Amino acid sequence: MNALHKSVHHSAVFDHPEMGDHEDIVFVQDKATGLKAIIAVHDTTLGPALGGCRVWPYEHPADALTDALRLSRGMTYKNALAGLDLGGGKAVIIADPRRDKSEALMEAFGRHVERLSGTYITAEDVGVSPDDMEAVARQTDHVRGTKATGLGDPSPYTALGVFEGIKASAKFVFGSSDLSGKTVSVQGLGHVGFDVARQLHQAGARLIVSDIHAPAVLRAIDAFGATAVDPAEAHRVEADIFVPCALGAGLNARTVPQIQARIVAGAANNQLQTPADGIALKKRGILYAPDYAINAGGVISIALATANSGDNVVRDKTIAIGETLAKIFDRAAHEDTTPEHVADTMVEERLAKAKAA
């Protein structure tokens, strides 16, 4: 019994705390290329399960399983709330993306995706490049974000959705979506964060920016007249809106009491460390835009784009993220609950309706 099977066997797959309603978990091995992967299909009620492939050097296969299960469930919720006719899935390849990845390994992964006959559609994620996806696409058509299927880099659409979400949040809290004169702290200036900052600047916002990568900060100071702070201080500066676009779990028992802003609306995934942190934000009167609702522009572009479609359909669907958030905020206020609870409920209602049809 190899290490993969042994570790996962001991984690008792069916009793795994993240197992929930997963439909399919496939353990993949290809000795010739060294491929070891897990493909998790959470739910196909609304359509094939779309979710990226991540290459990561997990220390234990059981950690890879936990990640695959969590991420695939997250994709069901993200795709459903975005109004896509797609389910949720995820693949994780246990490998160091810098050392172990090869064209042959990605092609072998593509062959295994093909075996699933379209129940799982793969795409780029952490540790995977556009070239890797082209290698996968040589073995299967069940792939998105390639030259043949897509609009290229999804980050501008993620940024557009976040910007629309920030405007919807401002309208709910301040009574107007006009951002001119508002102070906004943007934490993280990668592709998405920098583009969000650009749109905020064009809308007349005053920017406070932070990133661990100094050149990105200098670029934002130069382009937007922004003020720089240490990334660890980004949440606690005096601002109207805090926009986390870096790592997850940034909203936690330590940071939530320090937040000065009235709104938290950013692109980072899994922002709340625990559900209790969302409740703590509500108690403090801080509006939180659920991360998988506001950052869905990227997955919308991957799901709906074709090489010949142009981007009008994708842009319209991405701009509609603002309307979805407005509904979430209104319902949360009416039901005296958190926006993330309402978002989850809206997804579960859509899935229940589809199952009953």
BALOBA-1460 file (C-alpha; in Angstrom, 3 decimals):
// residues 357
<rec num="1" residu="m" x="0.000" y="0.000" z="0.000"/>
<rec num="2" residu="n" x="1.654" y="3.282" z="-1.028"/>
<rec num="3" residu="a" x="1.812" y="6.411" z="1.122"/>
<rec num="4" residu="l" x="-1.088" y="8.067" z="-0.691"/>
<rec num="5" residu="h" x="-3.482" y="5.214" z="0.009"/>
<rec num="6" residu="k" x="-2.230" y="4.658" z="3.555"/>
<rec num="7" residu="s" x="-2.576" y="8.288" z="4.647"/>
<rec num="8" residu="v" x="-5.970" y="8.748" z="3.065"/>
<rec num="9" residu="h" x="-7.190" y="5.394" z="4.380"/>
<rec num="10" residu="h" x="-6.347" y="6.503" z="7.924"/>
<rec num="11" residu="s" x="-8.218" y="9.762" z="7.416"/>
<rec num="12" residu="a" x="-11.380" y="7.684" z="6.817"/>
<rec num="13" residu="v" x="-12.668" y="9.360" z="3.661"/>
<rec num="14" residu="f" x="-16.388" y="8.888" z="4.315"/>
<rec num="15" residu="d" x="-16.058" y="10.174" z="7.895"/>
<rec num="16" residu="h" x="-13.926" y="13.142" z="6.816"/>
<rec num="17" residu="p" x="-15.295" y="16.365" z="8.386"/>
<rec num="18" residu="e" x="-15.319" y="18.036" z="4.935"/>
<rec num="19" residu="m" x="-16.963" y="15.085" z="3.147"/>
<rec num="20" residu="g" x="-20.486" y="16.529" z="3.361"/>
<rec num="21" residu="d" x="-22.475" y="15.865" z="0.175"/>
<rec num="22" residu="h" x="-19.554" y="15.226" z="-2.175"/>
<rec num="23" residu="e" x="-20.602" y="13.089" z="-5.124"/>
<rec num="24" residu="d" x="-17.232" y="11.851" z="-6.327"/>
<rec num="25" residu="i" x="-13.636" y="11.700" z="-5.112"/>
<rec num="26" residu="v" x="-11.085" y="10.265" z="-7.524"/>
<rec num="27" residu="f" x="-7.537" y="9.359" z="-6.477"/>
<rec num="28" residu="v" x="-5.271" y="9.554" z="-9.478"/>
<rec num="29" residu="q" x="-1.822" y="8.070" z="-10.010"/>
<rec num="30" residu="d" x="0.471" y="7.883" z="-13.028"/>
<rec num="31" residu="k" x="3.788" y="6.238" z="-12.199"/>
<rec num="32" residu="a" x="5.511" y="7.173" z="-15.479"/>
<rec num="33" residu="t" x="5.178" y="10.921" z="-14.804"/>
<rec num="34" residu="g" x="4.985" y="10.856" z="-10.982"/>
<rec num="35" residu="l" x="1.455" y="12.253" z="-11.035"/>
<rec num="36" residu="k" x="-0.445" y="11.938" z="-7.749"/>
<rec num="37" residu="a" x="-3.684" y="13.869" z="-7.664"/>
<rec num="38" residu="i" x="-7.139" y="14.062" z="-6.110"/>
<rec num="39" residu="i" x="-10.163" y="15.236" z="-8.073"/>
<rec num="40" residu="a" x="-13.179" y="16.129" z="-5.930"/>
<rec num="41" residu="v" x="-16.614" y="16.661" z="-7.479"/>
<rec num="42" residu="h" x="-18.881" y="18.239" z="-4.905"/>
<rec num="43" residu="d" x="-22.181" y="18.803" z="-6.707"/>
<rec num="44" residu="t" x="-23.410" y="18.526" z="-10.309"/>
<rec num="45" residu="t" x="-27.051" y="19.530" z="-9.704"/>
<rec num="46" residu="l" x="-26.731" y="22.670" z="-11.846"/>
<rec num="47" residu="g" x="-24.303" y="21.243" z="-14.408"/>
<rec num="48" residu="p" x="-20.765" y="19.883" z="-14.771"/>
<rec num="49" residu="a" x="-18.443" y="20.671" z="-11.857"/>
<rec num="50" residu="l" x="-16.102" y="23.539" z="-12.775"/>
<rec num="51" residu="g" x="-13.082" y="24.305" z="-10.607"/>
<rec num="52" residu="g" x="-9.376" y="24.883" z="-10.967"/>
<rec num="53" residu="c" x="-6.432" y="22.545" z="-10.652"/>
<rec num="54" residu="r" x="-3.901" y="23.433" z="-7.962"/>
<rec num="55" residu="v" x="-0.324" y="22.103" z="-7.805"/>
<rec num="56" residu="w" x="1.019" y="22.198" z="-4.268"/>
<rec num="57" residu="p" x="3.671" y="20.242" z="-2.289"/>
<rec num="58" residu="y" x="1.311" y="18.986" z="0.426"/>
<rec num="59" residu="e" x="3.220" y="17.394" z="3.279"/>
<rec num="60" residu="h" x="0.556" y="14.701" z="3.749"/>
<rec num="61" residu="p" x="-1.939" y="13.331" z="1.209"/>
<rec num="62" residu="a" x="-4.617" y="13.770" z="3.878"/>
<rec num="63" residu="d" x="-3.985" y="17.558" z="3.685"/>
<rec num="64" residu="a" x="-4.455" y="17.418" z="-0.087"/>
<rec num="65" residu="l" x="-7.774" y="15.613" z="0.421"/>
<rec num="66" residu="t" x="-8.967" y="18.243" z="2.922"/>
<rec num="67" residu="d" x="-8.034" y="21.032" z="0.494"/>
<rec num="68" residu="a" x="-9.749" y="19.340" z="-2.464"/>
<rec num="69" residu="l" x="-12.950" y="18.788" z="-0.465"/>
<rec num="70" residu="r" x="-13.089" y="22.333" z="0.919"/>
<rec num="71" residu="l" x="-12.247" y="24.010" z="-2.369"/>
<rec num="72" residu="s" x="-14.690" y="21.935" z="-4.436"/>
<rec num="73" residu="r" x="-17.562" y="22.779" z="-2.079"/>
<rec num="74" residu="g" x="-16.534" y="26.439" z="-2.294"/>
<rec num="75" residu="m" x="-16.791" y="26.262" z="-6.100"/>
<rec num="76" residu="t" x="-20.353" y="24.865" z="-5.916"/>
<rec num="77" residu="y" x="-21.345" y="27.926" z="-3.889"/>
<rec num="78" residu="k" x="-19.406" y="30.426" z="-6.015"/>
<rec num="79" residu="n" x="-20.757" y="29.077" z="-9.325"/>
<rec num="80" residu="a" x="-24.347" y="28.799" z="-8.070"/>
<rec num="81" residu="l" x="-24.448" y="32.295" z="-6.559"/>
<rec num="82" residu="a" x="-22.945" y="33.767" z="-9.740"/>
<rec num="83" residu="g" x="-25.944" y="32.362" z="-11.641"/>
<rec num="84" residu="l" x="-23.867" y="29.870" z="-13.634"/>
<rec num="85" residu="d" x="-25.328" y="26.526" z="-14.723"/>
<rec num="86" residu="l" x="-22.333" y="24.712" z="-13.288"/>
<rec num="87" residu="g" x="-21.542" y="22.614" z="-10.254"/>
<rec num="88" residu="g" x="-18.412" y="22.702" z="-8.124"/>
<rec num="89" residu="g" x="-15.252" y="20.644" z="-8.268"/>
<rec num="90" residu="k" x="-11.518" y="20.960" z="-7.688"/>
<rec num="91" residu="a" x="-8.339" y="19.073" z="-8.455"/>
<rec num="92" residu="v" x="-5.136" y="19.075" z="-6.431"/>
<rec num="93" residu="i" x="-1.857" y="17.656" z="-7.704"/>
<rec num="94" residu="i" x="0.606" y="16.740" z="-4.963"/>
<rec num="95" residu="a" x="3.854" y="18.201" z="-6.350"/>
<rec num="96" residu="d" x="6.209" y="21.143" z="-6.076"/>
<rec num="97" residu="p" x="5.224" y="23.411" z="-8.998"/>
<rec num="98" residu="r" x="8.810" y="24.624" z="-9.402"/>
<rec num="99" residu="r" x="10.533" y="21.215" z="-9.384"/>
<rec num="100" residu="d" x="8.109" y="18.399" z="-10.138"/>
<rec num="101" residu="k" x="5.808" y="19.825" z="-12.781"/>
<rec num="102" residu="s" x="6.303" y="18.763" z="-16.401"/>
<rec num="103" residu="e" x="4.362" y="18.791" z="-19.652"/>
<rec num="104" residu="a" x="4.057" y="15.009" z="-19.436"/>
<rec num="105" residu="l" x="2.648" y="15.220" z="-15.890"/>
<rec num="106" residu="m" x="0.015" y="17.798" z="-16.933"/>
<rec num="107" residu="e" x="-0.889" y="15.689" z="-19.982"/>
<rec num="108" residu="a" x="-1.325" y="12.654" z="-17.715"/>
<rec num="109" residu="f" x="-3.645" y="14.760" z="-15.526"/>
<rec num="110" residu="g" x="-5.583" y="15.713" z="-18.676"/>
<rec num="111" residu="r" x="-6.087" y="12.037" z="-19.529"/>
<rec num="112" residu="h" x="-7.610" y="11.438" z="-16.093"/>
<rec num="113" residu="v" x="-9.922" y="14.462" z="-16.487"/>
<rec num="114" residu="e" x="-11.019" y="12.996" z="-19.832"/>
<rec num="115" residu="r" x="-11.926" y="9.715" z="-18.103"/>
<rec num="116" residu="l" x="-14.521" y="11.588" z="-16.031"/>
<rec num="117" residu="s" x="-16.508" y="12.187" z="-19.243"/>
<rec num="118" residu="g" x="-17.238" y="15.851" z="-18.615"/>
<rec num="119" residu="t" x="-18.533" y="15.661" z="-15.039"/>
<rec num="120" residu="y" x="-15.467" y="17.737" z="-14.052"/>
<rec num="121" residu="i" x="-14.126" y="20.734" z="-16.010"/>
<rec num="122" residu="t" x="-10.671" y="21.914" z="-14.992"/>
<rec num="123" residu="a" x="-8.950" y="25.316" z="-15.164"/>
<rec num="124" residu="e" x="-5.958" y="27.225" z="-13.805"/>
<rec num="125" residu="d" x="-5.309" y="27.657" z="-10.078"/>
<rec num="126" residu="v" x="-2.324" y="28.107" z="-7.753"/>
<rec num="127" residu="g" x="0.877" y="26.600" z="-9.164"/>
<rec num="128" residu="v" x="-0.577" y="26.180" z="-12.664"/>
<rec num="129" residu="s" x="0.302" y="28.321" z="-15.703"/>
<rec num="130" residu="p" x="-1.548" y="28.934" z="-18.990"/>
<rec num="131" residu="d" x="1.014" y="26.656" z="-20.688"/>
<rec num="132" residu="d" x="0.148" y="23.872" z="-18.224"/>
<rec num="133" residu="m" x="-3.525" y="24.185" z="-19.193"/>
<rec num="134" residu="e" x="-2.588" y="23.967" z="-22.885"/>
<rec num="135" residu="a" x="-0.863" y="20.640" z="-22.061"/>
<rec num="136" residu="v" x="-4.012" y="19.425" z="-20.274"/>
<rec num="137" residu="a" x="-6.122" y="20.519" z="-23.265"/>
<rec num="138" residu="r" x="-4.115" y="18.236" z="-25.572"/>
<rec num="139" residu="q" x="-5.706" y="15.299" z="-23.737"/>
<rec num="140" residu="t" x="-9.224" y="16.564" z="-22.941"/>
<rec num="141" residu="d" x="-11.793" y="19.132" z="-24.069"/>
<rec num="142" residu="h" x="-13.053" y="19.473" z="-20.482"/>
<rec num="143" residu="v" x="-10.804" y="22.437" z="-19.717"/>
<rec num="144" residu="r" x="-11.313" y="26.223" z="-19.617"/>
<rec num="145" residu="g" x="-9.043" y="29.251" z="-19.792"/>
<rec num="146" residu="t" x="-7.002" y="28.017" z="-22.758"/>
<rec num="147" residu="k" x="-6.327" y="29.860" z="-26.035"/>
<rec num="148" residu="a" x="-9.167" y="27.888" z="-27.615"/>
<rec num="149" residu="t" x="-11.611" y="28.623" z="-24.776"/>
<rec num="150" residu="g" x="-11.365" y="31.950" z="-23.158"/>
<rec num="151" residu="l" x="-10.481" y="35.583" z="-22.880"/>
<rec num="152" residu="g" x="-7.049" y="35.030" z="-21.360"/>
<rec num="153" residu="d" x="-6.226" y="36.348" z="-17.890"/>
<rec num="154" residu="p" x="-9.384" y="36.263" z="-15.702"/>
<rec num="155" residu="s" x="-8.056" y="38.827" z="-13.194"/>
<rec num="156" residu="p" x="-9.536" y="41.949" z="-14.915"/>
<rec num="157" residu="y" x="-12.995" y="40.387" z="-14.558"/>
<rec num="158" residu="t" x="-12.382" y="39.516" z="-10.909"/>
<rec num="159" residu="a" x="-11.346" y="43.150" z="-10.363"/>
<rec num="160" residu="l" x="-14.399" y="44.494" z="-12.218"/>
<rec num="161" residu="g" x="-16.723" y="42.376" z="-10.054"/>
<rec num="162" residu="v" x="-15.002" y="43.536" z="-6.858"/>
<rec num="163" residu="f" x="-15.316" y="47.177" z="-7.932"/>
<rec num="164" residu="e" x="-19.043" y="46.733" z="-8.678"/>
<rec num="165" residu="g" x="-19.403" y="45.004" z="-5.294"/>
<rec num="166" residu="i" x="-17.687" y="47.897" z="-3.518"/>
<rec num="167" residu="k" x="-20.136" y="50.332" z="-5.163"/>
<rec num="168" residu="a" x="-23.118" y="48.188" z="-4.072"/>
<rec num="169" residu="s" x="-21.718" y="48.066" z="-0.525"/>
<rec num="170" residu="a" x="-21.252" y="51.856" z="-0.463"/>
<rec num="171" residu="k" x="-24.820" y="52.379" z="-1.663"/>
<rec num="172" residu="f" x="-26.129" y="50.174" z="1.157"/>
<rec num="173" residu="v" x="-24.057" y="51.811" z="3.921"/>
<rec num="174" residu="f" x="-23.703" y="55.425" z="2.754"/>
<rec num="175" residu="g" x="-26.835" y="55.731" z="0.594"/>
<rec num="176" residu="s" x="-24.869" y="56.333" z="-2.613"/>
<rec num="177" residu="s" x="-22.547" y="54.298" z="-4.832"/>
<rec num="178" residu="d" x="-20.480" y="57.449" z="-5.505"/>
<rec num="179" residu="l" x="-16.959" y="56.779" z="-4.203"/>
<rec num="180" residu="s" x="-15.489" y="60.242" z="-4.763"/>
<rec num="181" residu="g" x="-13.889" y="61.489" z="-1.556"/>
<rec num="182" residu="k" x="-14.143" y="58.104" z="0.158"/>
<rec num="183" residu="t" x="-10.949" y="56.742" z="1.747"/>
<rec num="184" residu="v" x="-10.262" y="53.138" z="0.763"/>
<rec num="185" residu="s" x="-7.526" y="50.853" z="2.124"/>
<rec num="186" residu="v" x="-6.487" y="48.257" z="-0.484"/>
<rec num="187" residu="q" x="-4.432" y="45.403" z="0.988"/>
<rec num="188" residu="g" x="-2.598" y="43.437" z="-1.713"/>
<rec num="189" residu="l" x="-1.597" y="44.863" z="-5.101"/>
<rec num="190" residu="g" x="-1.360" y="41.782" z="-7.301"/>
<rec num="191" residu="h" x="-3.113" y="41.669" z="-10.681"/>
<rec num="192" residu="v" x="-6.557" y="41.954" z="-9.085"/>
<rec num="193" residu="g" x="-5.756" y="44.354" z="-6.229"/>
<rec num="194" residu="f" x="-3.903" y="46.796" z="-8.468"/>
<rec num="195" residu="d" x="-6.747" y="46.846" z="-11.002"/>
<rec num="196" residu="v" x="-9.313" y="47.400" z="-8.220"/>
<rec num="197" residu="a" x="-7.157" y="50.307" z="-6.969"/>
<rec num="198" residu="r" x="-7.068" y="51.755" z="-10.507"/>
<rec num="199" residu="q" x="-10.875" y="51.699" z="-10.770"/>
<rec num="200" residu="l" x="-11.269" y="53.196" z="-7.292"/>
<rec num="201" residu="h" x="-8.829" y="55.986" z="-8.217"/>
<rec num="202" residu="q" x="-10.780" y="56.711" z="-11.414"/>
<rec num="203" residu="a" x="-13.971" y="56.866" z="-9.317"/>
<rec num="204" residu="g" x="-12.397" y="59.594" z="-7.157"/>
<rec num="205" residu="a" x="-11.513" y="57.583" z="-4.046"/>
<rec num="206" residu="r" x="-8.512" y="58.429" z="-1.842"/>
<rec num="207" residu="l" x="-6.297" y="55.355" z="-1.649"/>
<rec num="208" residu="i" x="-4.228" y="53.812" z="1.128"/>
<rec num="209" residu="v" x="-2.268" y="50.862" z="-0.297"/>
<rec num="210" residu="s" x="-0.151" y="48.013" z="1.050"/>
<rec num="211" residu="d" x="1.684" y="44.987" z="-0.297"/>
<rec num="212" residu="i" x="4.673" y="42.868" z="0.736"/>
<rec num="213" residu="h" x="6.113" y="43.577" z="-2.750"/>
<rec num="214" residu="a" x="7.573" y="47.104" z="-2.588"/>
<rec num="215" residu="p" x="7.634" y="47.822" z="-6.374"/>
<rec num="216" residu="a" x="3.837" y="47.326" z="-6.566"/>
<rec num="217" residu="v" x="3.383" y="49.853" z="-3.743"/>
<rec num="218" residu="l" x="5.665" y="52.400" z="-5.432"/>
<rec num="219" residu="r" x="3.761" y="51.917" z="-8.695"/>
<rec num="220" residu="a" x="0.437" y="52.616" z="-6.929"/>
<rec num="221" residu="i" x="1.837" y="55.722" z="-5.194"/>
<rec num="222" residu="d" x="3.047" y="56.998" z="-8.556"/>
<rec num="223" residu="a" x="-0.096" y="56.108" z="-10.561"/>
<rec num="224" residu="f" x="-2.821" y="56.949" z="-8.046"/>
<rec num="225" residu="g" x="-1.248" y="59.388" z="-5.574"/>
<rec num="226" residu="a" x="-1.836" y="56.708" z="-2.941"/>
<rec num="227" residu="t" x="-0.513" y="56.670" z="0.626"/>
<rec num="228" residu="a" x="1.405" y="53.533" z="1.655"/>
<rec num="229" residu="v" x="1.126" y="51.590" z="4.929"/>
<rec num="230" residu="d" x="2.537" y="48.320" z="6.188"/>
<rec num="231" residu="p" x="0.279" y="45.394" z="5.063"/>
<rec num="232" residu="a" x="-0.164" y="44.397" z="8.730"/>
<rec num="233" residu="e" x="-1.720" y="47.823" z="9.391"/>
<rec num="234" residu="a" x="-4.019" y="47.931" z="6.333"/>
<rec num="235" residu="h" x="-7.128" y="46.795" z="8.220"/>
<rec num="236" residu="r" x="-6.729" y="49.226" z="11.108"/>
<rec num="237" residu="v" x="-6.126" y="52.515" z="9.281"/>
<rec num="238" residu="e" x="-8.821" y="55.177" z="9.306"/>
<rec num="239" residu="a" x="-10.801" y="54.496" z="6.119"/>
<rec num="240" residu="d" x="-14.378" y="54.207" z="4.898"/>
<rec num="241" residu="i" x="-13.807" y="50.903" z="3.100"/>
<rec num="242" residu="f" x="-11.277" y="48.111" z="3.635"/>
<rec num="243" residu="v" x="-10.500" y="46.023" z="0.516"/>
<rec num="244" residu="p" x="-8.555" y="42.814" z="1.343"/>
<rec num="245" residu="c" x="-7.005" y="41.402" z="-1.855"/>
<rec num="246" residu="a" x="-4.194" y="39.324" z="-0.358"/>
<rec num="247" residu="l" x="-4.298" y="36.108" z="1.691"/>
<rec num="248" residu="g" x="-7.287" y="34.416" z="3.335"/>
<rec num="249" residu="a" x="-8.233" y="34.291" z="7.043"/>
<rec num="250" residu="g" x="-7.384" y="38.000" z="7.396"/>
<rec num="251" residu="l" x="-10.644" y="38.649" z="9.247"/>
<rec num="252" residu="n" x="-10.110" y="37.008" z="12.611"/>
<rec num="253" residu="a" x="-10.430" y="37.484" z="16.381"/>
<rec num="254" residu="r" x="-7.352" y="39.748" z="16.409"/>
<rec num="255" residu="t" x="-8.106" y="41.964" z="13.398"/>
<rec num="256" residu="v" x="-11.902" y="42.404" z="13.469"/>
<rec num="257" residu="p" x="-11.904" y="44.551" z="16.673"/>
<rec num="258" residu="q" x="-9.268" y="46.820" z="15.067"/>
<rec num="259" residu="i" x="-11.080" y="47.566" z="11.791"/>
<rec num="260" residu="q" x="-11.977" y="51.264" z="11.420"/>
<rec num="261" residu="a" x="-13.858" y="50.972" z="8.112"/>
<rec num="262" residu="r" x="-17.648" y="50.630" z="7.792"/>
<rec num="263" residu="i" x="-17.306" y="48.170" z="4.880"/>
<rec num="264" residu="v" x="-15.081" y="45.162" z="4.167"/>
<rec num="265" residu="a" x="-15.275" y="44.244" z="0.471"/>
<rec num="266" residu="g" x="-12.316" y="42.643" z="-1.275"/>
<rec num="267" residu="a" x="-11.071" y="39.928" z="-3.611"/>
<rec num="268" residu="a" x="-9.259" y="37.605" z="-1.190"/>
<rec num="269" residu="n" x="-10.631" y="34.063" z="-0.816"/>
<rec num="270" residu="n" x="-11.792" y="32.652" z="2.545"/>
<rec num="271" residu="q" x="-11.472" y="35.998" z="4.317"/>
<rec num="272" residu="l" x="-13.282" y="34.945" z="7.498"/>
<rec num="273" residu="q" x="-11.113" y="32.701" z="9.652"/>
<rec num="274" residu="t" x="-14.247" y="31.327" z="11.363"/>
<rec num="275" residu="p" x="-18.020" y="31.985" z="11.094"/>
<rec num="276" residu="a" x="-17.750" y="33.771" z="14.461"/>
<rec num="277" residu="d" x="-15.665" y="36.493" z="12.767"/>
<rec num="278" residu="g" x="-18.559" y="37.302" z="10.418"/>
<rec num="279" residu="i" x="-20.894" y="37.618" z="13.409"/>
<rec num="280" residu="a" x="-18.335" y="39.875" z="15.132"/>
<rec num="281" residu="l" x="-18.246" y="42.178" z="12.071"/>
<rec num="282" residu="k" x="-22.057" y="42.425" z="12.105"/>
<rec num="283" residu="k" x="-22.050" y="43.230" z="15.844"/>
<rec num="284" residu="r" x="-19.597" y="46.062" z="15.181"/>
<rec num="285" residu="g" x="-21.865" y="47.457" z="12.437"/>
<rec num="286" residu="i" x="-19.361" y="46.641" z="9.670"/>
<rec num="287" residu="l" x="-20.847" y="45.455" z="6.366"/>
<rec num="288" residu="y" x="-19.052" y="42.399" z="4.941"/>
<rec num="289" residu="a" x="-19.366" y="41.486" z="1.245"/>
<rec num="290" residu="p" x="-19.118" y="37.656" z="1.174"/>
<rec num="291" residu="d" x="-15.885" y="36.803" z="-0.635"/>
<rec num="292" residu="y" x="-17.231" y="34.145" z="-2.994"/>
<rec num="293" residu="a" x="-20.021" y="36.531" z="-4.072"/>
<rec num="294" residu="i" x="-17.841" y="39.562" z="-4.783"/>
<rec num="295" residu="n" x="-14.833" y="37.788" z="-6.349"/>
<rec num="296" residu="a" x="-16.735" y="35.608" z="-8.851"/>
<rec num="297" residu="g" x="-15.814" y="37.663" z="-11.944"/>
<rec num="298" residu="g" x="-12.850" y="35.421" z="-12.738"/>
<rec num="299" residu="v" x="-14.862" y="32.212" z="-12.689"/>
<rec num="300" residu="i" x="-17.622" y="33.901" z="-14.714"/>
<rec num="301" residu="s" x="-15.060" y="34.765" z="-17.412"/>
<rec num="302" residu="i" x="-13.694" y="31.201" z="-17.403"/>
<rec num="303" residu="a" x="-17.172" y="29.657" z="-17.509"/>
<rec num="304" residu="l" x="-18.832" y="31.822" z="-20.156"/>
<rec num="305" residu="a" x="-16.039" y="32.908" z="-22.467"/>
<rec num="306" residu="t" x="-15.408" y="31.242" z="-25.773"/>
<rec num="307" residu="a" x="-12.709" y="32.156" z="-28.255"/>
<rec num="308" residu="n" x="-15.299" y="33.886" z="-30.484"/>
<rec num="309" residu="s" x="-17.777" y="35.285" z="-27.959"/>
<rec num="310" residu="g" x="-16.141" y="38.634" z="-27.175"/>
<rec num="311" residu="d" x="-16.510" y="39.794" z="-23.606"/>
<rec num="312" residu="n" x="-19.938" y="41.495" z="-23.527"/>
<rec num="313" residu="v" x="-21.754" y="38.512" z="-21.988"/>
<rec num="314" residu="v" x="-18.989" y="38.086" z="-19.414"/>
<rec num="315" residu="r" x="-18.918" y="41.803" z="-18.530"/>
<rec num="316" residu="d" x="-22.704" y="41.989" z="-18.108"/>
<rec num="317" residu="k" x="-22.756" y="38.915" z="-15.840"/>
<rec num="318" residu="t" x="-19.792" y="40.276" z="-13.843"/>
<rec num="319" residu="i" x="-21.370" y="43.716" z="-13.400"/>
<rec num="320" residu="a" x="-24.483" y="41.908" z="-12.071"/>
<rec num="321" residu="i" x="-22.405" y="40.900" z="-9.009"/>
<rec num="322" residu="g" x="-23.347" y="44.333" z="-7.631"/>
<rec num="323" residu="e" x="-27.075" y="43.510" z="-7.935"/>
<rec num="324" residu="t" x="-26.575" y="40.114" z="-6.267"/>
<rec num="325" residu="l" x="-24.810" y="41.766" z="-3.329"/>
<rec num="326" residu="a" x="-27.548" y="44.403" z="-3.002"/>
<rec num="327" residu="k" x="-30.106" y="41.565" z="-2.649"/>
<rec num="328" residu="i" x="-27.883" y="39.811" z="-0.087"/>
<rec num="329" residu="f" x="-27.478" y="42.984" z="2.016"/>
<rec num="330" residu="d" x="-31.217" y="43.785" z="1.959"/>
<rec num="331" residu="r" x="-32.167" y="40.244" z="2.956"/>
<rec num="332" residu="a" x="-29.515" y="40.102" z="5.710"/>
<rec num="333" residu="a" x="-30.852" y="43.356" z="7.176"/>
<rec num="334" residu="h" x="-34.467" y="42.134" z="6.924"/>
<rec num="335" residu="e" x="-33.650" y="38.766" z="8.556"/>
<rec num="336" residu="d" x="-31.175" y="40.262" z="11.056"/>
<rec num="337" residu="t" x="-28.423" y="37.868" z="10.038"/>
<rec num="338" residu="t" x="-25.021" y="38.043" z="8.360"/>
<rec num="339" residu="p" x="-24.564" y="38.547" z="4.599"/>
<rec num="340" residu="e" x="-22.519" y="35.342" z="4.334"/>
<rec num="341" residu="h" x="-25.366" y="33.353" z="5.930"/>
<rec num="342" residu="v" x="-27.782" y="34.820" z="3.358"/>
<rec num="343" residu="a" x="-25.394" y="34.029" z="0.484"/>
<rec num="344" residu="d" x="-25.149" y="30.395" z="1.622"/>
<rec num="345" residu="t" x="-28.937" y="30.208" z="1.985"/>
<rec num="346" residu="m" x="-29.486" y="31.617" z="-1.527"/>
<rec num="347" residu="v" x="-27.196" y="28.932" z="-2.960"/>
<rec num="348" residu="e" x="-28.932" y="26.170" z="-1.008"/>
<rec num="349" residu="e" x="-32.339" y="27.443" z="-2.193"/>
<rec num="350" residu="r" x="-31.173" y="27.397" z="-5.819"/>
<rec num="351" residu="l" x="-29.799" y="23.844" z="-5.465"/>
<rec num="352" residu="a" x="-32.977" y="22.603" z="-3.725"/>
<rec num="353" residu="k" x="-35.163" y="24.117" z="-6.457"/>
<rec num="354" residu="a" x="-33.044" y="22.500" z="-9.194"/>
<rec num="355" residu="k" x="-33.179" y="19.123" z="-7.442"/>
<rec num="356" residu="a" x="-36.949" y="19.332" z="-7.083"/>
<rec num="357" residu="a" x="-37.479" y="20.242" z="-10.764"/>
